[in-house]
Each structure stands twice: as C-alpha cells, then as structure tokens.
Amino acid sequence: MEDKKLEKRNTFSGRVKRYARVSGAVGGLAARLATSKYLGSNLDKAEHARELRDALGGLKGPLMKVAQIMSTVPDFLPQEYIEELGHLQNNAPAMGWLFVKRRMASELGRNWENKFKSFEHAAAAAASLGQVHRATSKSGQPLACKLQYPDMRSIVEADLGQLQIIFSVYRRFDKAIDPQEIHAEISSRLREELDYTREAAHIKLYQIMLSAEENVHIPEIFPELSTDRLLSMSWLDGENLLTAREDPQIKRNKIAQNLFRAWYVPFYSYGCIHGDPHLGNYSVRADGTINLLDFGCIRMFEASFVQGVLDLYNSLLKNDKDLAIKAYETWGFKNLTKDIIDVLNVWAGFIYAPLLQDKKRKIQEGDSKMYGAEVAAKVHKQLHQLGGVKPPREFVLMDRAAVGLGSVFTHLSAKVNWHRLFNELITDFDLKILEERQLNAVKHAKVPLKN
C-alpha cells in the first residue's frame, strides 16, 4: 500500500498536489509578510515558521534542500524562520521496498540483486534528493548505496521555477538582499547534485586534496555498482556529531579542528569548498576523526576569489579599507558605497573575529545557539536602509560554509586557537601554486571546472 502511495506521488497529478501544498505554505508566508509587524502589522512569525517547516519537512526534492541552505544564510530570512528551517535535515519519507526494487532494476538491470552479497530493504537514511541503503559487496565490503528518487530532474526544474517566484515576492517586501545571484547559484548546484557520476568525481577529488589529512576519511567508490543516479561507496561507521556534545572538552576541540581542516584545506590549497555543512553530511568516529559522506554540493573557485578572502582578512587585521574594497570587488560586489562597505565589514568582522585573535576561544562569544543571528539581523536592517546589495553567486556557498561550520562549532562549545589553525593553512599561499594544484587535481579526478 505504501509503495502505491509513493508511486502516485511521483505521477503528474501527485506532483501537482505536492506543488499546491508548497505554494500554499510559501504563498502564505509572502501574504503574511506583506501585512506583518515586520512591515507594519502583527504576525506570529514563530508559529508561521513552524507551519512552513512542517510543510517542507515531509517533502522530497529541492525545496527541502533550499530550506536547509536558507537556514544557514542568516541575513536572508527573519530569525524565527532560520531557527525552524534549521531543523530540516535528513527527515524526508523513504521509498518502500517494492519501489526501491524497481528503481534499482532501472539502474543496474533486472538481476541487480545478484551483484550484491546483501542489500538492506529499509533505507538507512532518507534525504531531500535520494536515500541511502546499507549493502554488502560480493567480496564482503560494507557499502552505502545512494539511490536517487525517481523523476527528480523534472521536479528540480519545477521547484527552481517556483523558487524564482518566491524570491521575487520576497524581494518586493525586503530589498536588503537581492536574491537573483543566490537563485542562480542554488540552481547550478542543485542540477549538479542530480549527477552522481559527477559526485563520484568529487569524491576522487577529495581523496586527492585530503590525502595528507589522517583525521579525515573519504569513502571509496564502486564504479561497477554505480550510475548517474546510483552511487555505491564504502560504508564509513560513525556517530552523528550531536552525540559528541557531552564528550570531554579536549575531544570536542579535536573534532572541531578536524572539521575545520576538512573544509578549509581544500579551499586554501585548491580553491574548492564543500558547500553543504549540515549534520547529515559527516559523522564522527570514536577517536574524534571525521567521515565526509556527501559530495554533491562542491564549488570550485578562481584563485583570485581565494585571494579576495585573504585580502579581506588582512584588511581587517590592518584596518585597511582600500584593501577591503579590493576584496569585495574581486568577489563581484558592484556599486559599493562607503556606507555599504561599512555594513558589510560588520558581518566580515564577525566571521573573521576568531581568526584575528591569537588565543583559544569559542567560535562565537556569548551564549546564543544561533550562530551570527544577532549580527546578521543588524546587518540586514542596515542594508535595507541603504537600498540593499546583490551578493555575487560565488559568495553564496562560501558564506554558507562559514555559517554552517560556525553553527557546528557553537553546538560543540569548542574552544580552539582558530587564528593559528587558519594561519597554518595560509602560510606560503601562492596564487600560481594554487592554480597548478587545482588543475592537476581536477584533471586526475575528471571533474568539470565549469560552475
């Protein structure tokens, strides 16, 4: 019975109902925003945010993924929505076994089960675009088989069109952030995430980039059991990071340092960022080392963008406003005024603060569990008053990675010398060396450079 319901959801009529459900929730958001206290009347934003989360949380597809992204860009939505959408992780309903069998047959052929020693019927995890099953290879290797939900390409395109409408409506009421480039970036990354052949290349890329990092583990790919919609890789045992919150301080600090290097060694050495630092995409081993589990949302940057990150750091370190302007313009910000730069530097000052102080400290001072929310609200309000900015698309995932990891470090209450961690990565930084490393790595991993 469950399989028939799932199959119906993926028929045209099922998708129409699904879109109607989302449109009602998001349309309600837009309508209530128009008459809210945010704009002059009264709205219980906390209650409405819960309604929106409930509407999106039971859905497969990109709108759930977008909600996750928006929850880690704190200057884009009011705080109440950030808090609720931040709960969206791997909680989409899974496909039942009969439906899984049909999907697997379409990927590996009618006798697909004979290619495995075992394949568990129930999904180990169900996310926004696909679900994971535990399996065992013929040779006895434990596997994680990531199977994409059916008809996801058409669903992604439909949802991206709907997202454009949502952004347009939101822009009428709040001009602080122009979401045009945010939509373009999200669209590109979501389309790439549907290509599991590309994700396999990303995994190979991370094996190359993190080959010297003993505290970060990357899965191995099984090409003979993979397609562009099925990705079979070695199973990596580990626990959800939230289980480490009660661990001794020394272990929590180690986990934080390992996560920092897992994300930023690729960026400062190869110009590459993992743009999706939510809890379902990594796990922690008993010894505090890290498993990276998902490689769909990967972004390659020009070396000049990385240089811009370092220029902004140095501008804050030396109080050099001309260097800050150079950094923002390198990233693609346009029509900057002195006032807008001052506001952008408030946010930059918050993000870079732990890197500027040569001492052990928490990533965020104070007791707030919402990383950056108060600063972001202040920045958002000031940008609105100044007429707003259009963040360049390259900025979206970089900002998201910083905020997402900051949130994780906040949950861990990690106390680390972030300044020294950072400076270890940027010592002897050289643009030409980065470009050479990047070209060699993507060549060996066979990753397209086009973003």
N, C-alpha and C positions, 0 to 999 in steps of 0.2 A: 504493500500500500504506500509506504514512504517513497519508494522509487517512482511510483506513478505520479505522486505529487511533485517530486523533484523534476521529473521529465516534463510535466506540464508547465512548471515554472520557466522552462527553457524553450517553450514554444512561443510563437509570436504573441499570442494572447496573454501568456504568463508574464512576458516581459512588459507588455503594456500595463498590466496591473502593478507590476513592480515599479515602473516609472511613475505611475499615478501616485503610488504610495510615497515615493521620494519627493515628487513635485509638491504633494500636499504638505509634507513636513517642511521642506525648504521654502516653499511659497508662503507658508505660514510665518516662517522666520522673517522673510522680507516684509510681509504685510505688518507684522507686529513691530518690526524695527521702525517702520515708517511712522508709527504713532506712539513709539515707546518713549520712556523717560530719557532714553539716550538722545532723543530728538525733541523732547518737549512734553511727553505724556508718561503714562505709567505702564510698566511691563515687568512681570516677574521673570527676569531673564534666566535665573537658575532653574525654575520649573520648565520653562520652554526649552532650555538647553538639554534637560533630561529627556524631554519628548523627542528632540532631534536625535539624540544619541540612540534612543530606543528604536527609532525609525530606521536608522542606518545600520545599527548593530547586527540585525538579522539578515543583512543582505550580502551576497557575494558581489564582487565587482569593484570597479574603480572608485565609486563614491565613498565606499568604506575606506579605501586607501587614501583618497584625498582628505577625508576627515582626519585620518592619522597625521597626514602632512600638515594640515592646518593647525592641528593641536600643538605642533612644535614650531610654528611661526607665530610667536605670541603677540606681535604687533599687528596682526591681521584681523583677529576677531576679539570681541569683548571677553574678559577673563572667565566669565561664567561658562561660555561655550568651550573655551580652551580646556577647562577642568573636566567637563563632561566628555568631550570628544577624545580627550587623552586616555579615557578608559577603553577605547576601541583598540583591541589587539587581535589576537587570533581566535575570534569567537563567532565566526560565520558557521552556519549549519553545514554539516558534511554530507556528501553524496552517499547514498546507501550502496550495499554490496552489488546488487544486480546492475545498478547504473555504472559503478566502477568497472565491473567486468566488461561492459560494452565499450567504455572509454579505453580501457587497456587493450582490448582487441583491435580497436581502431588505430592504436599507436604501434603495437608490436605484432599484430596478426592474431588469427583465430586461436592458435595454440600457445598463446603468450605465457600461460601459467607453467608450461614445461621449461621455460627459460629461467625459472627461479626454483630454488630448493623449497622456499616457503614465501608466502605473501599474506600479510595480515588483512583480514576483511575490514576491520574498523580502522578509520583514519586515526593516526597518532596526533595530527594537528590539522585544523581547517582554517584557512586564512581568506583573504579577500579575493584572490585570483586563482587559487588552487588549494589542494590538500595533500598531506604527506602520509604515506603508508610505510610501516616497517616491513622489511622483507629480508630474505637471505639469498645470496647468490648461489650458484651451483657449487662453487668452491667453498662455501660456508662463510663468506664475508657478510656481516650485517650491513644492510642497506637502508637508505632513506629514499623513497620513490615519490617525487613531487609530480603530481598529476594535475594538469590544468583543467578547470571546469569547462564544459562544452560551450561553444558559441561565444567565447569571451571576446573575440575580436570585434564582433558587431556590437556587443554590449559596451565595450570600451568606447567605441566611436559614438554611440548614442549618449553615453554618460558624459563624455567630454563636451558634446554639443549642449547638453543640459547644464553642465558646469559653467560654460560660457555665459549662458543666460543668468545663472545665479550670480556670477561675478559682476555682470552688467547691472543687475538690480542693486546689488550691494554698493556698487560704485556711485550710484545716484545719491545714496544716503550718507556715504562716508568717503571723502576724497583724500584721506591721508595717504593711502596706498593704492596706486594704480595697478590692478592685478593682471594687466594684459600679458606681460612677460612671465608672470607666475603661471598663467594658464598655458603659455607656450612651452615652458619648461616641464610642467607636470605632464602635458600631453606627450612630449617626446619620451620622457622616462617611462610612462605607463605603456606606451607602444613597445618600447624595448623590453619591458618586463614580460611581455607575452611570448618573446622569442627565447625559448630555453636553450637553443643552440648558442645564442649569444651569451646567455648566463653561464653556460659551460666554459666558454672562452674567458669570461670574467673570473671564474674560479681558477683557471690556469694562470691568469694574470696575477691574482692574489697569491698564488703559490710562489710565483717569481718574486713579487715585491716584498713578501714577508718571509722569504726563505731563511733569513738570519734571525728571525724572531722565534725563539724557542718557547715563548709563553703564549703564542697564538697558533691555533690549529685550524687548518683548512681541509675540507673533505676532498676525497679523490673521486673523479668521475668515471662512470662505467659506460663508455660510448655505445657498446653493443646493446645496452638496455635503455638507451635514451633517444628521444626525437626532439622536434622543435616544440612539443607540448608535453613531454615526459622527460624528467631529469632524474636519473638514478645515480646516487652518490653514496660514499661510505657513511655509515651512521656514526655520529660522534656523541658519546654519552656526556651528559652534563645536566645541571640543575638551572632552573630559572633564576635570574640574578636576584630577584626579590628575596629568595631564600637566604641570601648572604647578609641581609640587613642586621641580623643578630650575631654575626660572626665577630671575632675579636678585631679590634681596630687595625692591627697590623695586616690581617688578611684582607680586609676591605680596602685598605690602601693599596695593596698589591693588585687586587682586581682592577681598581681604578687606573693604576699605572699601565697595566696590560691593555685595558680598553683604549687608553689614550694613544698608546703606540700602535695598536691595531688600526686605528682610524687615521692617525696623522703621519706615520712613517710613509705610507703610500702617497699622501698629499705632498709632503715637503721633499720627497725623493723622486716621485714620479708624476706629480701633478694629477693625482687620482683621488677621489673621495667616495666613500660608501655613504650614500645619501639617505639611508633608512635605519637610523639607530634605535629602533623600538625593540622592546624586550623579546619579541619572538624571533629576532634575527641573530641572537647569540645566546650561548649558555656558558655556565661556569663549571669547571671541574673542581674536584675536592682540593686540589693543590693550588687553586686560585688562578690557574691558567684559563684562557678564553677559547671557546669554539665559535667561529663565524659560520653561520648556517645558511644565509640567503644572500645572493649576489645579483639580484635583478636590477636594483637601483644604484648603478655605478655611473660616476660622472668623470670624464677626462677634461682637464683644463689646459689652456695655453700656459706656457711657462710664465708669461707676463702677468697672468692672473695671480699666480703664486707670489710673484714679486710684489704685486699690489698688497697682498696680505702682510708681507714683511714690511713694506713701506708704511702701512698704517700703524703697525706695531711700533716701528721706530719713531713715527710722528708723535705718538702718544708718549713714548719714552722721553723724547727730547722737546715735547711741546712745539713741534714744527708744523704749523698749519698749512704751509705750502706743500709739504710732503703728504699731508693728509688729502689735500685736493688732488694731488697727482695720483694717489691710491684710488680714490673714488672714481676719477676719470678713467683710470686704467681698467677698472671693473665695468665701466659703461654707464655710470650715472651721468645724466645730462642736465643742463640748465641749473647748475648748483649756485645758490646764493650763499653769502656768509652766514645768514641765519639758519639755512637748511643744513649747512655743514656743521654748525654748532650743535644742532639737534642730532644729526647722525653720529657725531662724536660722543654724545651722551650714551648712545647704545653701544658704540665701539668701545668706549671706556669701560662699560660694564662687562662686555665679553672678554676684553683683554686684561681686565684688572688682575686676575690670578696670575697671568703671565708676566706682569710688570713688577710684582713684589717677590723679592728673593727671600722667601720664608715659607714654612709649612703652613697651609691654611686650607679651609674648606673652599670649594669652588664658588660658593655664594655665602656671603656673610649674613647673619640673621637666621631666623627660624622658619622662614617661609618655605613651603614644599613646592611652590610653583616657581621654578627657576626663571628669573628675569621678568616675571609678570608685572610687578610694580613699575620697574623701569620701562618696560615696553608700553604700558598704559600711558605713562608720562610722555614718552616719545611720540606715540600715536596721536595724542591730543595736540601736541605742538606742531607735528607735521600737518595735521588737519587745518590748524590755524594759518599755516604758511602756504596752503594751497596744494600740499602733497608732493610725493615723489613717485617715480616709476622705477622700482628696483629692476636692474638688469637680470635676465634669466639665469646667468651664471651665478648670481648671488644667492639664489633660492636654496639650493641644496647645501651650499657652504654654511649658510645661516642656520639651516635646519640641523645639520650635523652638530654644530656648536651648541645649539639649544638642546637638542636631544641628548647629547652626551652630558651636558651640564645637568640636565634633569636626573640622569642616572647617577652621576657623582653626588648630587644632592640627596637622593634616596639612600645611597651608601654611607652618607656622612663621612666621606673620605677626606683625610687631611694629608695633603701632599705638597711638595715644593713644585708647583706647576711651572714656575719660572725656569727651573733647572731642567725639567723634563722637556720643555719647549726649546730651550737653547741647545740642548743636546741634538735636537733634530735639525736646527738651522745652522749649526756650526759649519763653516766652509760651504755654505749654499752658493751654487753657481748655476746661472740660467742655462748655459750651454750643456753642462753636465746633466742637468735635469732633462733637457730636450733629448739628449742622446739615450739616457736611460729609458725614457718614455717610449721612444721609437723602437728601441730594441725589445722592450717588454711586450708592447702591443703586437710587434711582428711575430715573436715566438708564441704568443697566446692566440694570435689571429683574431684580435679584437678590432672592429672598425673604429677609426678615430672620430668619425663624423658624429656630432652631437645634435 
